[in-house]
């Protein structure tokens, strides 16, 4: 005879942890390694771990929940206003209200209304509906952006969230009531405003948000491209794919990249008497290597003789790599690079001496002579590429006047819908998952396991220097996630549910399920996407 299976709500199973006033706010749970809302019913014998607001999962739950509430309030105050949650701005999130320049008076009204609803602790309920039922309710809430999105989902049952008779689609959980959202601030910025969330280290105070004007401009330009192409959401991208227009769409996207590269190459050529050194930096899987190769070609077309040097070839031998706080090799720290050797060789090159550049052998973890002797002349331009290239100690003895500094990143131009943004970090993670599996023999599990240390390295050694850049280049393509989908899904499905990284695999699979896939045939051999999926005409 089968034993009866009992079920409990997640919040009841975590009751003691949630009610502990000295603890950080619990906003969700991992149930058998899957992110779950606090109000959901689960088997009583499931393994349950709390998720606090300080974790990456908890921060996403908070952001989504506040975006939903903000959408409700904006709709109430401005019936024809469309809230658009655009992109991350440091620890904050930048938003706009379509067609409206937000001023402090309007922002104060929105904040006042939000505070009232938060104080009332209104319930936020999850309901599972058929696709037809969900579409009908979303029409009532005027969420046509979400109707476009779920229309192409390969599921018949769709989760909607309800708060105060308003409905919205989210594929990951929200908090169970508005009272969880007390710590936040709204700050006017540009034509829109910033949502400032709780601080990651102390969620009872606000996060510190620094000024990043160059990054803000780069994001704004990326969103402008999406608006020009009339594809601002995943639903709109799926419509392009379904209507058979993706071939021309890809060509236009590649042409936009080409146009920007030509602009940068012409800028360097015009200023050739001043610029002796081009420094190209960016976080992991940003596409900086292919960017450097493309820039090389365009500079040659302008009559210059560029020479490319990779900082990766200046790594110290593996047995000399510094260790991180957990005792593991820290390959991303600046001390993992032989800065002294690089700066010495750079100075010799700029003094017109012949220098044999090193080559790092990643198979054995040692640096060796390359046999590549380089000497610069009056027409030669040096391009230095690497994640640390904008760090001031790189080329420290070279006059700032003679440098042009370029920052490359994948600034995602589209969002899931108007209230759910896509993370630029997720785009880079998917690029890396695919590339490492195809070309470095790494499983998805190995890449996901290493990713937190990669993120720590970026936050310490890359992002602090991005505003030093003279030029920012966005390597993201509007269609690339639809291309990466076919490569990433099979390897992510291979991660066992017993592994801690299973939660990340499930999240990425859910994320990718919203995209219609496209074949890579139309991607040209010089595209930055080819660096990650193969078939590039460049050698890496």
N, C-alpha and C positions, 0 to 999 in steps of 0.2 A: 504494500500500500504506500502511495506517494505521500511524503510529508507535506503539510501545508506550507506554502511560501508566504512569509509575512513581509509587509512593506512599511517603510517609515519615510517621513519627510526628512530631507537632508538637514534642515535646520534643527530638527528634534534630535538627530544623531550627533549634532555638533553643539548642542544646547549649552553645555558648560563652557566651551571655548568662546562662543558668541557672547555669552553674558559676562565674561571676565572683563571687568572695566579697565584693568591695567594692560590689556592686550591691544594689539592693532586691530582695526575693524576687519571683520571677516565678511567678505562680499560674495563668496562662492565656495565651491568644493571640487576636489578631484575625486571622482567615484570610479574606482578601478581604472585609474589613470585617464579618465575623461572629464573634461571641464563641465560642471553641472551647476545649475541654479539652486539656491538655498530652498526654494519652495517645491522642488520636484520630488516625486515619490520614487524611492529606490528600494531594492531588496535589502532586508535588514542585515543580511550576512555580507553585504558589499564592503570593500575596503574604502574608507572615507578619510580624506585629508582636507583640512581647511585651506582656503585660499584667502590671504589677506590683501589689503589694498596696496601693500608695498611690493607685491610680486608682479611680474609682467602680465600674468593672466588677470590679476586683480585690477591693475591699472586699466586694462582694456575693458573689463566689466564696468568700471566706474565711468570711463569715457563714453561708452555706448549708452549707458543709462542716462547720463546727463544730456547727451545729444538728443535722445528721445524726448526728454522733458523740455528741452530748449525748443525743439520742433513744435511741441504742443503749445507752448507759451507764445512763440512767434506767430503761429497761426491764429491764436486768440486775439493778439494785439494788432496784427497786420494781416487781415484775412487773405489778401492776395500776395503776401510776402512768402518767398520760398527760401527757407534756411538751407545753406550749403556748407557742410563741414568740409573744409578744403584739405588741410595738411598739417602735419606736426611742425611746430616752430619751437625748437628746443624742447623743453618739458611741457610747453603749452600746445594748444591746437587752434589754428587760425580758421575763422568762419566768416562768411558773408551772407547778407540777405539780398537775394537777386534783385537788381534794379534799384536798390536803396543804399545811399551812403549813410552808414551808421554814425550818429553823433552821440555825445555823452548823455543827452536828455533821453533819447530812445533806449540807450543801453541801461540807464538807471531804471526805466520803466520795466524792461525785461527782467532785470535783476530783482526788482521788487516783487514781481509776479512769481518768479522762480522761488524766491524765499518763502512766499506764502504757501505754495504747493508743497515745498519740502517740509515746512513746519507742520502741515496737515498730515504728513506721512501717508499719502495716498498709495494704495496697493498697485503694484505692477504685476499683472498676471500673464502667464504664458498659456496659450491655447493652441491645440493642434487641429488643423482644419484641412479639408481637401483643397486642392489648388483652386478650384472654381469658387469655393466659399471664401478663401483668402483674397482672391482678386475682387470679389464683390465688396468685401469690407474695406479693402484698400482704396477702392473707388470712392467710397463714402468719405474716407479720410484724405482724399485728393493726393494719394501717393502713387502717381502714375509712373514715377521713376522706379518704384519697387515692383509695380505690375510688370514693367518691361523686364525686370531682373528675374522674377520667379517664373515668368512664362516659359523660359528655356531650361528651368531646373529639371533634372531627371527624376524627380520624386513626385508622388501624388499627394503626400501629406506635408503640409507646410506649417512651421511654427510662427504664430503671430504673437506680439505682446500688446496688451491692452492696459491703458491708464486713462481714467476719466473719459471713457467713451471714445478714445482715440486709439487707432490701431497702427502698428508698424511691424515690419519684418526684420528680424535679426537672426543670424544663424548661430550666434553664440549667446550665452545667457546674460541676463540683466540682473540688477539687484531686485529683491522682492517688494520694495516700497521706496517711495521718494525720500523718506527720512534718512536713508543711507548717504545722501548726497550733500551733506551740510557744508563740507569744507571745499570751497571753490571760489573763484573770483572771475569777473568779466572785465576786460581792459580794452578800451578802444585802440585799434591799430590799423593803419592804412585806411582803406574804405570799409573795412569790416571790424572784427574784434577778436580777441584771444580768450579762450577758455583756459584759465590757470587752475590746474588740479592740485590735489594734496602733494606734499613733498614725499619722495620715495623713501627717505630715511626717517621721516617723522610725519605721518599722515594727519596730524592734528594742526599742522601749519601749511601754508601755501608753498608750492614749488618756486624756486628762484628762476626767473626767465631773463636771460641776457639778450642784448640787442644783436641781431644777425641780419643787417640790412641787405647784404649781398645775396645771402641765401634766400631771403624773402623775395628779392627781385627775380632770382633764378626760378623759384617756384611759380611766381606770377607769370613769367614768360612761358613756362611749361603748360600752365593751365590755359594760357592764351592760344597755344597751338591746338590743344584739345577743343577749344571753342571754335577755332577756325575750321577744324575737321568735323565739327558737330558730333563729337564723340567725347562726352564728359563722364559717362558711367559705363559699367560693364554691360548693362542692358542695351545701351546704344551700340556698343561694340558688337554684341551678339547679333543685333539687327543687321549690321554691315556684313557679318559673316553669313548669316542666313539668307540674305538677299543676293549673295554671289558677287559682292563688290569689293571683297577683301584684297584682290590682286592689285587694283589701282590704289587702294588705301595704303598698302605696304609701300608701294612705289613713292607715294607722296610723303610718307613718314621718313623714308630713307633720303628723299630729296631735301627735307627740312634739316636732317643731320648734315648732309653734304653742304648745304648753304651756310650753316653755322661754322663748319670746318673751314670753308673758303674765307669767311669773314675773319676768323682767327689767324689763318695763314697770311692773309693780306695785311692784317694789322701788324704782324711781326715783320713782314717784308718792308712795309712802309717805314717802320721804326728800326730798320736793320742796323743803322749806325750806332744806335744805343744798345739794342738787345744782343747780348752775347750768350745768354744762358736761359733756356726755357725749362722751368721746373713743373712737372706734372704729378699731382698727388690725388689721392682719393681712397675711400675705404675699400674693404674686400669686395671683389666681384663688381666693382663699379664700371669696369670696361676701360680702365685707364691704359692698359697695354695696347688694345686695339686702337684706342684714340691716338696714342703716341705714334703708332704705325701709319695711321691715316694722315695725321699731321705731317709726318715725314714725307709722304707722297705729295701732299699739297705744297709743301715748302720747296720740294724739288721742282714741281711744276712752275714755281715762281722764280726759278733760277738759283736757288740757294743750295748749299751742300750740307744738309743736316747729318749729325752723328748722334745716335741714340745710346744712352748708357742706362742700364737698369740697376737700381739700388739693391735688388735681390742678389746680385752677384757680389755684394760686399758684406753678406752675412758672415758673422764669425763662425768658426767650426762648431758643429753641433755640441761637442763636449765642453765648449766654452759659453754656450747659451745661458743667460741668466735664468733663474727660477722665479716663478710667481709666488704669491702668498700661500698657495697650496702645495708648493714644492714641485710643480710641473714646469717643464721648459717654457719660457715666455718668448715665443718667436716674434711677437708683435711689438715688443718694447724697443725703444730706440737703441738701447744698449746691445741688442742682438745684431746691430749693424756696426761694422768697423768704420765709424765716422772719421777717425783720424786718417786712415788709409785713403778713404774717398776724398776728403778735403785736400790731402797732400797731392793726390793724382790730379784732381781738378785744377789746382793751382798750377801744376806743371803743364797741363794741357793749355791753359789760358796764357801761359808764358811761351807757347809755341814749341814745347818740348815733345818728343815722341814718348808715348806711354803705352806699356802693355797692360791692357785691362784684364782684371781677374774674371774667372768663371766659377760660379758656385755649382758644385755637383750635388744635386738634391738626393741622388741615390745613395751616396756614401756620407753625405752631410759634411763635406769639406770643400774649401775654396782651393782652386788650382789655377795655374797660368792658362790663359786661353789661346795664346799665340796670335791674338788680335792686337796689332800695334796701331795706335791712333796718333795722328798729328794734325792739329788744326791750322787752317790758313785763313786769309781774310774773308773768304766766302763761306767758311764753315760755321755752322750754328750747332751748339750742343743742346741736346734734349735729354734731361735727366728724369726718369720715371720711377716712382715708387711711393708706397703709402706714406713715407716720412719726408717726402720731397719738400713740403712747406714748413717743416720744422726749422726754426731759425738756426739751429746748430749745423744744418746741412748747408754747405757753401757759405759758411759764416764769414770767411775772409774775402768773399767776392762782393763788390759794391752792389747795393740794392738797386742802384740806378741802371745796372746792366742786366737785371733779371726780369723775366716775365713769368709770373706764377699763375698756374692753371689748376683749378680744382674740378675733378670729374666725379659725378655721382649719378645714380639712377633715380631721378626725381619723378616718381610715378605721376603721370598726368591725369589719369582717370581715377574715379572712386567707385566703390561698389554701388552706391546710390547717393542721394543727397545728404544723408546723415551718417553714412558709414564710409570712412576714408580707407584707402589702401595704404599700407605701410611701405615706404621705400626700402626699409630693412628686409621685409618679406620678399620683395622682388629680388634683392641681392642674395638672400638665402636660397631661393629657388634656383637662381643662376648657379650658385656654388654647388648645390646638391647635384645638379645635372652635370656640370663640368667635372667635378671630382669623381663622380661615378663613371663617366665616359673616358676620362683621360688620366686619372690618378689612382684608379683601382680602389676608391673608397666607397664603402656602402653608405646608404642614407643615414644609418644609425651612427656611423663614425663621424659624419659631417655634422649632424645635429648635436652630437656629444661635444664636439669641439667648438660649436658656434658661440656659446656663452663667453668663452675666453676671447674669441675674435671680437665680440661686441665690447668687452671690457677694454681691449686694446685700442679699438676705434675711439672710444669715449675718452681715453687718456692721451692718445698719441696722434689722432687724426682730426677729429672734430674741433678741438681747441684752436686749430690753426687754419680752418677753412676760410675765415674772414680775411686772412692775409692775401687771398688770391686776387689777382688783377682780373681774371676771367673765370667764369664758371661754365662748364659744359654739361648738359644733361644727356646722358647716354641711354636713357630709357626710351623704349618704343611703345606706342599705344597698344600694339598687337602682341608684344612678346610673351605675356603671360598665357595667351591662348596657344602660342607655340610651345612654351615650356611645359604646359599641362601634359602633353602626350609623353614627355620624357620623365617628368617628375612623379606622376601618379603611380606607375608600376613599382618604382623603387621605394616610395613611401609606404605602399601597402605591404612591403616585406618586413616592416618593423613589428615585432611581437608586442602584444598588449602588456606583457610583464615588464617591459623596459620603461624607465622613467620618461624617455623621449617619445613614447607612444602618444602622449598628449599633444606634442608638437606635430607629429605626423597626422593625427586625426584633424587637428585644426587646419593644417595646410591642405589636406584632402578636401575638407569641407569648403575651404576658400576656393580651391580650383574647380570644384563642382559647378560653380556659377558661370564658368567660361565655356563657350563652345570652342572645341579644339580646332586648330588649323594645321595643315601639313607645312613642313618647312621648305617645300620646293620653291616657293616664291621669294624666300629670303636670299638676297644676293650674297656672293662669296666674300665681299668686303664689309658686310654688315657687322656691327658690334655684337649682335645676337650670336653670330657664328663662333665667336670666342668661346661660347658656353655649350653649343650644341654640335659643334664640328662642321666640317665642310668649308672652312675659311680658306681663302687663297693666301693668307699670311701664315708664316711659321711662328710657333710659340715655343 
